[in-house]
Amino acid sequence: MNIKNFFSPAKWKETLEGYRRVIAVSRKPDREEFLSTARITGLGIAVVGITGFVIYMIYYLIANAA
């Protein structure tokens, strides 16, 4: 990355314009959308946790069987 481009006012203006566009189209989710997203996220966390636990138990059983 060129240091002159990093401090260029045109580059900063372009970056800030991109941020402004994102904020302009974003909105607060309604209750149903929020709960749906929370459920899906919680399910994903649970699946990853259960998978990790099963792998750990398999490793533990194999390591202690010898």
FENKA-V687263 format. One record per backbone hydrogen bond with DSSP energy under -0.5 kcal/mol. CO is the residue of the C=O (numbers start at 1). NH is the residue of the N-H. If there is no record, write none. Layout:
co:CO nh:NH
co:CO nh:NH
//
This chain:
co:2 nh:6
co:3 nh:7
co:5 nh:8
co:8 nh:12
co:9 nh:13
co:10 nh:14
co:11 nh:15
co:12 nh:16
co:13 nh:17
co:14 nh:18
co:15 nh:19
co:16 nh:20
co:17 nh:21
co:18 nh:22
co:19 nh:23
co:20 nh:24
co:21 nh:25
co:22 nh:26
co:30 nh:34
co:31 nh:35
co:32 nh:36
co:33 nh:37
co:34 nh:38
co:35 nh:39
co:36 nh:40
co:37 nh:41
co:38 nh:42
co:39 nh:43
co:40 nh:44
co:41 nh:45
co:42 nh:46
co:43 nh:47
co:44 nh:48
co:45 nh:49
co:46 nh:50
co:47 nh:51
co:48 nh:52
co:49 nh:53
co:50 nh:54
co:51 nh:55
co:52 nh:56
co:53 nh:57
co:54 nh:58
co:55 nh:59
co:56 nh:60
co:57 nh:61
co:58 nh:62
co:59 nh:63
co:60 nh:64
co:61 nh:65
co:62 nh:66
//
